[in-house]
């Protein structure tokens, strides 16, 4: 076993540890500040992303032209989707649905400020074939991308807070914070099949599903690491001379 191979395996191990820590920390922070639903969403998406990333990208980072375009399309569509969620008060609506502390401020902090920064860093990492960037891409394809179908389930779930009242309510939630004007999108009360963000939920789903298909297909046809990269994960230089 050469030194380069040992370095490559060390990079994979460090990337895997960093990805697991990201999922655990994000779930813990979400649980402490909001409640159980973020743990289910982040934990579930993160677990699936870890498995798929390990099988398709960690050992053999794909060429940027394979993964970067659908990733950028997914996050662009996701930002458009967030606009609808912001105007229809997704955070307060989730607070009323599950009796959790999801304020408008926390919604903006995660999706309007922290999120775009992570998207930009991930895109840069995908361009340079950084292994950890592949995990972040998979996490977005599975979580904010594919999991958007849950918007079509939420209207039929009875809210934990005053489901019989169709008008927005303002009160303390989860014993943590006062949230004003929490809308009720329960179909059984409003007679309208809609939940915050539902109209644009398919926008990030379409490139997200396409990205998953494209990555799996490309990873099945990619050459072995010894043929494609040197021991440090960098592309090998192709020789013009014939053997």
N, C-alpha and C positions, 0 to 999 in steps of 0.2 A: 504494500500500500504506500503510495507516494505521499509526500508532504502536501502537494496540491489537492489530492483527493481528501486528505484529512481536513484541510481548510474548507473544502466544499461541504463536507458533512457537518463541520462545525457551524457553518453559516446556515445550513438547513435546520440544525438543532436550535440555534439561537432564534431563527425566524419563527419556528414552531412555538418556542417558549413565549416570545413576544406576542404572537397571535392569541395564545391561550390566556395570557395576562390581560390583553385588551378585552376579550370577551368577559372575563371574570370581573374586571374593574368596572366596565360599562354596565354590567348587570347589577353589580353591588351599588353603584352610584344611582342607577335608575330606581332600584328598590328603595333606597334610603330617601331619595328626594321626591319620588312619585308614587311608587307602589309596586305590586306584583306584576301587572301586565307588562311593563318594560322588561322584567326578568324573563318572562315567557317569550317575548318577541326577540329580545337581544340574545338570550341563551339559545333558543331554538334555531334562529338564523345563524348564529355563530357556530353552533355544533355542525350544522349541515355544511356551512362554508368551510370549516376546517377539514372535513372529510373530502369534499370536492377539490379543495385547493391542494391537499396532499396528493390526490390522485392525478391531478392534471397540470399543476403549475410549480409546486415547490421544488421538485427535483429537476424539472426541465422548463424554465420560464419561456413562455411563448413569445414569438416575435411581436413587436408593438403593433404592427399592422393587423394582427389577428384580434387582439383583445382591446386595444386602446380606442378605436372608433366606436364599437358598441358600448364601451364604458362611458365615453363622453356623451353619447346619445342618451344613455340611461340617466345620468345625473342631470343633463339639461332638461329632460322630460320630468324628472323628479322635482326640479325647482319650479316648473310650471304647475305641477300638481300641488306643491306647497302653497302656491298663491291661492288656489281655491280653498285649501284647508285653513289658511290664515283668515280669509274673508268670511268663512262660515264657522270660525271659532272651533277648530278641531280639538285643541287642548281642553277647553272648558267642556266641550261635548263629551270627551272621553272621561273627564272628571265626573260628570253626572252619570255616565253609563256604568262606571265601575267604582264610584266613590273613591277616587284617587286624587292626589294633589298635582294635577297637570295644569299649571297656570299658563297664560298667554306669554309671559316673560320666559318661562322655561322652554316653551315651544320654539320661540324665536332664537333663544340662545343655542339650542341644539341644531335646529334645521336651517337657520338663516346666517349663523355666524361660525359655529364650530364645524358644521357639515361641509360647507364650501371649502374651508381650509383643508379638511381631510381629502376632499375630492381632488383638489389641485395637487396635493402632495402625492396622492395615489397615482394620478395621471403621469406625473414626473417619474415616479418609480416604475410604472409600467413601461415607459419609454426606455428606461435604462435596465429593464429586466430585473428589478430588485425583487427577490422572492416574497418579502412581506407585502409588497404592493399587490401581488396576486391574491393574497388573502383578503385584503381590503376590498378589492374588486368583487370577489366572490361574495363577500358579506353584503355588499350593496345589491348585487344581482339577486340574492336570495331574500334579503330583508326588505329594504325600501323598494326593491323591484318586484319580485315574484309574489311576496306576501301582501301586496296591495289588494289582492282579491278579498281580504278580510273586510274591506269597505262594504262589500255586498252582503256581508253577514250581519254587521252591526245594526242595521235598521230593524231586524227582527228580534234583537235581544232587548229584554225589558230592563230599563235603567235601574240602578240601585237607589237613585235619589228621585223621589216623587214622580214615578212613571205616569201617573194619571193626569198630570198637569202638562199641557202642551206648551205653555208659555215658558220663557227662560226663568230660571230661579237663581237666587244668590244666597249662599250660605257657607258655613264651614264644612269642609270635606275632609274625611279621614282624620279628623281631629287635629289637622296640621295648618290649614290656611283657609282664608275666606276667599272664595272665587265668585265673581259677579257674572251675571247673565249667562248661565250655563244653558245652552239650548237643548231641547228634547227632540231627538230624531226617531223616536220609537214609532214604528209603523202602526202598532196597535192603538196608539193614542192619536197620532196626527193623520193617519190614513194616507200618508205620502211615503212612498218607498224611496228614501234618500238618507244618506249620512254624509257628514262633512268630508269633502274630497272625493266622493264617489264618481262624479262625472269625469274627472280626469285621472282616475286610478289606473286606467288601462294604458295611459301614456308611458309611464316608466316600465310597465309590465312587458310591453311589446319588445323594446330593445333588450330588456333584461332576459327574457326567454330566448331571444335570438342569440344573445351573447353566450348563454349557457350551452346552447346547441353548437355554436361555433367553436367554443373552447374545447368541449368534449371531442368534437370531430377532429380538431387540429391536434389535440394531445394524443389521439390514437394513431396518427400518421407521422408524429414527430420522431426524429431519429433519437438514438440513445444519447445520454449525456456525454459519453466519451467521444462521440462523433461530432456533436454539435457545439460543445463548450470546452474550454480548458478547465482545470481543476478549481479555479476561482469563480466559475459561473459566467465568465466572459465569452463572447462569441469567438470561435477559432478563426484565424486568418486562413483564407482559402489560397492554396498555392496554384500558380498558373502553370507550373511544370507538370507534365504527365509523369505517371509512375513508370 
